[in-house]
Amino acid sequence: MKTQPFLLTAALLGVLPALNAAVITESYTFNVGSTAGDIPDPGSATFSQLISASQIVQLTEVRVSLDLKGTSAAPGWAGDMFVSLNRDLGTQTAVLLNQVGVTGVDSLGFGYNGWNVVFKDSAANGDVHLGQPTAPATILTGSWQPDGRLSPSGSSRTALLDVFNSAAANSTWYLHVADLSSSGTMTLNSWTLSFTGDTSSSVPEPQHFAAFAGASLLGFALVRRFIRR
Protein backbone atom coordinates (compact mmCIF):
# COMPACT_ATOMS: atom_id res chain seq x y z
CA MET A 1 0.00 0.00 0.00
CA LYS A 2 2.90 2.40 0.59
CA THR A 3 3.76 2.46 -3.12
CA GLN A 4 0.32 3.69 -4.26
CA PRO A 5 1.32 7.36 -4.81
CA PHE A 6 4.21 6.33 -7.03
CA LEU A 7 2.04 3.94 -9.05
CA LEU A 8 -0.64 6.57 -9.55
CA THR A 9 1.88 9.12 -10.77
CA ALA A 10 3.47 6.64 -13.16
CA ALA A 11 0.09 5.63 -14.52
CA LEU A 12 -0.93 9.22 -15.18
CA LEU A 13 2.33 10.08 -16.89
CA GLY A 14 2.25 6.90 -18.95
CA VAL A 15 -1.28 7.39 -20.25
CA LEU A 16 -1.20 11.06 -21.11
CA PRO A 17 1.19 10.87 -24.10
CA ALA A 18 -1.26 8.55 -25.80
CA LEU A 19 -3.93 11.27 -25.78
CA ASN A 20 -2.37 12.79 -28.88
CA ALA A 21 -1.76 9.52 -30.76
CA ALA A 22 -3.89 8.28 -33.64
CA VAL A 23 -3.27 5.45 -36.09
CA ILE A 24 -4.62 6.08 -39.58
CA THR A 25 -4.38 4.63 -43.10
CA GLU A 26 -3.84 6.66 -46.27
CA SER A 27 -3.68 5.62 -49.95
CA TYR A 28 -2.24 7.36 -53.00
CA THR A 29 -2.77 6.00 -56.53
CA PHE A 30 -0.62 7.02 -59.50
CA ASN A 31 -1.87 6.25 -63.01
CA VAL A 32 0.85 5.85 -65.62
CA GLY A 33 -0.49 3.96 -68.65
CA SER A 34 0.81 3.05 -72.08
CA THR A 35 3.81 4.85 -73.56
CA ALA A 36 4.66 6.64 -70.30
CA GLY A 37 4.60 3.31 -68.49
CA ASP A 38 6.36 1.24 -71.14
CA ILE A 39 9.47 -0.48 -69.84
CA PRO A 40 12.42 -0.78 -72.27
CA ASP A 41 13.19 -4.35 -73.30
CA PRO A 42 15.76 -4.78 -71.92
CA GLY A 43 16.08 -1.64 -69.80
CA SER A 44 14.54 0.18 -66.87
CA ALA A 45 12.39 3.10 -65.83
CA THR A 46 11.95 4.91 -62.50
CA PHE A 47 8.67 6.51 -61.43
CA SER A 48 8.84 9.04 -58.58
CA GLN A 49 6.08 10.59 -56.50
CA LEU A 50 6.35 13.21 -53.76
CA ILE A 51 4.03 12.66 -50.79
CA SER A 52 3.77 15.95 -48.91
CA ALA A 53 0.32 16.01 -47.30
CA SER A 54 0.44 12.86 -45.19
CA GLN A 55 -0.38 13.09 -41.49
CA ILE A 56 1.65 9.97 -40.70
CA VAL A 57 4.95 10.65 -38.96
CA GLN A 58 5.75 7.06 -37.96
CA LEU A 59 4.91 4.29 -40.43
CA THR A 60 3.86 0.91 -39.10
CA GLU A 61 2.98 -0.66 -42.45
CA VAL A 62 3.48 0.08 -46.14
CA ARG A 63 1.53 -1.72 -48.87
CA VAL A 64 2.01 -1.38 -52.62
CA SER A 65 -0.51 -2.16 -55.35
CA LEU A 66 1.01 -2.88 -58.76
CA ASP A 67 -0.66 -3.10 -62.16
CA LEU A 68 2.19 -4.19 -64.45
CA LYS A 69 1.29 -6.22 -67.53
CA GLY A 70 2.55 -7.33 -70.90
CA THR A 71 1.82 -5.07 -73.86
CA SER A 72 -0.57 -6.07 -76.64
CA ALA A 73 2.36 -6.09 -79.07
CA ALA A 74 4.49 -8.49 -77.05
CA PRO A 75 3.27 -10.35 -73.95
CA GLY A 76 5.57 -10.07 -70.96
CA TRP A 77 7.77 -12.65 -69.29
CA ALA A 78 7.40 -12.40 -65.52
CA GLY A 79 10.78 -13.98 -64.81
CA ASP A 80 12.54 -11.05 -66.50
CA MET A 81 11.19 -8.33 -64.23
CA PHE A 82 12.69 -6.53 -61.24
CA VAL A 83 10.67 -4.00 -59.21
CA SER A 84 11.78 -2.13 -56.09
CA LEU A 85 10.48 0.71 -53.90
CA ASN A 86 12.82 3.29 -52.42
CA ARG A 87 12.29 6.22 -50.08
CA ASP A 88 14.20 9.49 -50.67
CA LEU A 89 16.96 7.72 -52.63
CA GLY A 90 18.26 6.40 -49.32
CA THR A 91 19.24 3.00 -48.05
CA GLN A 92 15.63 2.00 -47.38
CA THR A 93 14.66 -0.18 -50.36
CA ALA A 94 12.06 -2.95 -50.60
CA VAL A 95 12.33 -5.51 -53.40
CA LEU A 96 8.83 -6.25 -54.67
CA LEU A 97 9.79 -8.52 -57.58
CA ASN A 98 13.12 -10.09 -58.47
CA GLN A 99 12.83 -12.43 -61.46
CA VAL A 100 10.02 -14.57 -60.08
CA GLY A 101 10.48 -18.29 -60.46
CA VAL A 102 14.24 -18.07 -60.94
CA THR A 103 16.12 -20.64 -58.84
CA GLY A 104 19.53 -22.20 -58.77
CA VAL A 105 18.38 -24.69 -61.42
CA ASP A 106 16.01 -22.45 -63.44
CA SER A 107 17.48 -19.27 -64.91
CA LEU A 108 14.36 -18.34 -66.90
CA GLY A 109 11.73 -18.23 -64.17
CA PHE A 110 7.97 -17.97 -64.71
CA GLY A 111 6.57 -16.91 -68.09
CA TYR A 112 3.20 -15.43 -67.13
CA ASN A 113 2.07 -12.02 -68.39
CA GLY A 114 2.17 -9.69 -65.38
CA TRP A 115 0.59 -8.62 -62.11
CA ASN A 116 -2.42 -6.89 -60.67
CA VAL A 117 -1.50 -7.46 -57.05
CA VAL A 118 -1.15 -5.91 -53.61
CA PHE A 119 2.18 -6.40 -51.85
CA LYS A 120 1.88 -6.77 -48.08
CA ASP A 121 4.43 -8.33 -45.75
CA SER A 122 1.81 -10.44 -43.97
CA ALA A 123 -0.20 -11.50 -47.05
CA ALA A 124 -1.66 -15.00 -46.68
CA ASN A 125 -0.80 -16.04 -50.25
CA GLY A 126 2.87 -16.03 -49.27
CA ASP A 127 6.03 -15.27 -51.23
CA VAL A 128 5.31 -13.78 -54.68
CA HIS A 129 8.55 -15.31 -56.00
CA LEU A 130 6.90 -18.73 -55.78
CA GLY A 131 3.37 -17.83 -56.89
CA GLN A 132 1.81 -18.44 -60.30
CA PRO A 133 -1.61 -17.63 -61.81
CA THR A 134 -4.21 -20.37 -61.70
CA ALA A 135 -4.93 -21.53 -65.27
CA PRO A 136 -6.38 -20.22 -67.54
CA ALA A 137 -5.39 -16.83 -66.06
CA THR A 138 -2.17 -15.29 -67.36
CA ILE A 139 -1.98 -12.46 -64.78
CA LEU A 140 -1.14 -13.00 -61.11
CA THR A 141 -3.75 -11.36 -58.87
CA GLY A 142 -4.47 -11.10 -55.16
CA SER A 143 -2.43 -10.08 -52.13
CA TRP A 144 1.16 -11.35 -51.91
CA GLN A 145 4.26 -10.91 -49.80
CA PRO A 146 7.05 -9.01 -51.57
CA ASP A 147 9.90 -11.00 -53.09
CA GLY A 148 12.40 -9.42 -50.70
CA ARG A 149 15.40 -11.11 -52.36
CA LEU A 150 18.60 -9.33 -53.24
CA SER A 151 19.58 -12.41 -55.24
CA PRO A 152 16.79 -13.95 -57.37
CA SER A 153 18.03 -17.52 -56.88
CA GLY A 154 18.52 -17.15 -53.13
CA SER A 155 16.16 -17.82 -50.24
CA SER A 156 17.10 -14.91 -47.95
CA ARG A 157 14.41 -12.20 -47.92
CA THR A 158 15.83 -9.15 -46.15
CA ALA A 159 14.27 -6.39 -48.29
CA LEU A 160 10.60 -6.52 -47.34
CA LEU A 161 8.33 -3.50 -46.87
CA ASP A 162 9.02 -3.31 -43.14
CA VAL A 163 12.30 -1.53 -43.98
CA PHE A 164 10.16 1.64 -44.01
CA ASN A 165 8.65 1.16 -40.55
CA SER A 166 9.18 4.11 -38.16
CA ALA A 167 9.94 6.49 -41.06
CA ALA A 168 7.67 9.36 -42.09
CA ALA A 169 5.26 8.96 -44.99
CA ASN A 170 6.04 12.43 -46.35
CA SER A 171 8.93 11.66 -48.69
CA THR A 172 9.71 11.18 -52.34
CA TRP A 173 8.96 7.56 -53.19
CA TYR A 174 10.65 5.86 -56.16
CA LEU A 175 9.32 2.80 -57.96
CA HIS A 176 12.07 1.26 -60.08
CA VAL A 177 10.99 -1.19 -62.79
CA ALA A 178 13.50 -3.12 -64.90
CA ASP A 179 13.21 -5.68 -67.67
CA LEU A 180 16.40 -7.71 -67.43
CA SER A 181 16.11 -9.71 -70.64
CA SER A 182 14.84 -9.18 -74.19
CA SER A 183 11.89 -11.52 -74.18
CA GLY A 184 8.48 -9.84 -73.93
CA THR A 185 7.59 -6.28 -72.92
CA MET A 186 5.57 -4.81 -70.08
CA THR A 187 3.76 -1.57 -69.23
CA LEU A 188 3.20 -0.05 -65.79
CA ASN A 189 -0.46 0.95 -65.82
CA SER A 190 -0.67 2.19 -62.22
CA TRP A 191 0.73 1.83 -58.73
CA THR A 192 -0.64 2.66 -55.29
CA LEU A 193 1.08 3.43 -51.99
CA SER A 194 -0.96 2.63 -48.87
CA PHE A 195 0.38 3.78 -45.52
CA THR A 196 -0.65 2.90 -41.98
CA GLY A 197 0.97 4.69 -39.08
CA ASP A 198 0.91 7.08 -36.15
CA THR A 199 0.06 10.73 -36.61
CA SER A 200 2.17 11.81 -33.64
CA SER A 201 5.55 11.16 -32.12
CA SER A 202 6.00 10.37 -28.43
CA VAL A 203 6.45 14.08 -27.64
CA PRO A 204 3.13 15.58 -26.46
CA GLU A 205 1.56 18.56 -28.21
CA PRO A 206 1.51 21.89 -26.29
CA GLN A 207 -2.15 21.48 -25.33
CA HIS A 208 -1.20 18.43 -23.26
CA PHE A 209 1.57 20.09 -21.27
CA ALA A 210 -1.00 21.38 -18.76
CA ALA A 211 -2.25 17.85 -18.23
CA PHE A 212 1.31 16.63 -17.69
CA ALA A 213 1.95 19.43 -15.21
CA GLY A 214 -1.23 18.61 -13.34
CA ALA A 215 -0.33 14.95 -13.16
CA SER A 216 3.15 15.78 -11.94
CA LEU A 217 1.88 18.11 -9.21
CA LEU A 218 -0.67 15.53 -8.10
CA GLY A 219 2.01 12.88 -7.88
CA PHE A 220 4.33 15.24 -5.97
CA ALA A 221 1.59 16.10 -3.48
CA LEU A 222 0.78 12.46 -2.89
CA VAL A 223 4.43 11.61 -2.35
CA ARG A 224 4.86 14.45 0.18
CA ARG A 225 1.75 13.34 2.02
CA PHE A 226 3.05 9.76 2.03
CA ILE A 227 6.45 10.81 3.43
CA ARG A 228 4.90 12.83 6.26
CA ARG A 229 2.97 9.85 7.57
N, C-alpha and C positions, 0 to 999 in steps of 0.2 A: 504493500500500500504506500510506502514512502516514496516510491518512484513515480507515482501518478502525475505530479506536475511536469516532470521531464517528458513523460510519454505524451501528455496532452500537447505540450509545446511542439514536440517533434511531429506529431500528427498534423497539427495546424500548418506548420511550415512545409510539410511534405505534400499536402493536398493543394495548397494555394497556387503553386505554379501551374497546375493542370487546368486552372480556371480559364487560361488563355489559349489552351491547346485545342485544335480541331483537326481531324483527319478527313481529307476530302479526296475526290478523284476528278481528274480533268482529262479531256481528250482533244487532240488536235489532228485533223486530217488534211493531207496535202495531195491534191490531184496533180498528176504529171501527164500521163497519156502518151499516145504515139508521137513519134519524132523526138519530142523533148525527153521522153523516157526510154528511147531506144538505147540499148547497150551495145557498144562496138563488139564485133565478133572476129577475133578476140580483142579484148580491150576493157576499159572500165569507165565508170561515170560516178561522180559524187554529187549528192543532192543535199543542200544545207537549208536549215530552217532556224530562224531566231525565235525563241520563246521568251517573251518579255513581260507578259501580263499574268503569269502564274502566281498564285498565292502560296504555293508549296515551297517551303524553305528547307525541308528535310524529306527526301524521297524514301519511301519504304518499299515501293514496287514500281517497276517500269514494264510496260507491255508494248509490243510493236505489232501492228497489223501490216501485212505485206500482200499486195496484189501484183505479182510479177509472173508474166506468162510469155509463152512463145508467140512470135509474130505470125500473121497469116501467111507471110511469104516463106517462112522457114521455122517450123516448130522447134522449140527449145530442147536442150538436153540438160536435165536438172543437175547431173553430175559434173557439169562444167562450171557451175555458178558459185561465187563467193559473195556474201553480203555481211557487212558489219555496221555497227552503230557506235559512233564516237561522240563524246561531249567536249566541246571547246577545244578540239584538236589536242587533247591532253592524253594522259596514259590510260584513261578509263575507256575501254573499248569492249563491246560485247560482240561475239561472233554469232550471227544468226544462222548462216548457212556456210558450210565449207565442203563443197564437192560431195554432196550427199551420196551415200552408197559406196564411196571409195573406201577400200580396205587394203590391207597388206597384200592381198591376192587379187584384187580387182581395181585396176587403175582407171576404169571408165566410169564406174558408179551407175546411178539410176538414170534411165532415159525418159522419164515422164516430162510433161510439158509446162510445168510451173507450179505456182502456189497462190492460193487465196486463203491465208492462214493468219492466226494470231499466235505470236510467240510470248510465252509466259513460263517463268522458271518452274512453276509447280503444275504445269498442264498434265492432265491425266493420260493423254496419248503417248507421252514419253518423248524420247530423243528424236528430233526431226531427221537426224542423220540416218536413222534406221527405218523411217516410215515411208510407205509407198501408197499411192491411190488404190482404192478398191476398184477392180475392173467392173464396168468398162470406162470408168473415169480416167482422164489423163492429167487432171490437176489435183494436187494435194490440198485438201481443205481441213478445217477444224482448228483446234487449239493444240499447239505443240511446244515442247521445250526447245530452246535454242540449241544449235549445234554445239557451241562452246569450245570447239576444238581449234587449237593453233596449228595442228597437223591433221590433215583430213584422214589419214590412215591410222591415227592414234586413238586411244580410248580416254585420255585425260581431257576433262572439260572444265577448264579454269576461267573461261571468258563468257560467263552467263550474264544475264541482265542485272544480277545483284551487285555488279561492280559499280553501279550508279547509286546504290543505297547510301543515304545520309547526305548526298549532294543536293544542291538546289535545282529546281526544275528550270528556272530562268537561265538559259544558256543558249549557245548555238549548237544545234544537234546535226550531225553529219551521217547520212546513210551512204555507204560506199558499196557499189554494186560492180562486180567484175565477172566477165566471161573469160575463162582461162583457156578455152580451146575453141578452134574454129569448126564447130559442129552444132548448128542450130543457133537461132537468135532469140533474144527475149526483150520485152518492153516492161518498164516499171509503170504501171497504170496509176497506182496510188500507194501511200503509206500513212499510217496513223501512229502517233505517240500517245499512249495513255499513262498518266501518272497518278499514283496514290502516295499521299504523304501528309506530313504535319505542316500546318500553316504557321506555327510559331516555334521558336527555339526555346531552350530551357530558361532563358532570361525573361522575367515577367515584364509586361507592358507597364507604363507609368501609372495607369489607373489602378493597378493592383499593389503598388507600393504601400498605400495606406492600409490595405488589408494585412500586408506583411508586418507593417509597423505595429498594428493593433495586436496581431498574434504574438509578436515578440514581447510587447509590453505585458500582455496577459501572462505569458510564460514567465517573465521576470518577476511579476507580482506573486505568482503562485510559488515560485522558488523561494522568494524572500519569506513568504508566510510559512513555508515548510521549514526553513532554517530556524525561524524564531521559536518554533514549537519545542 
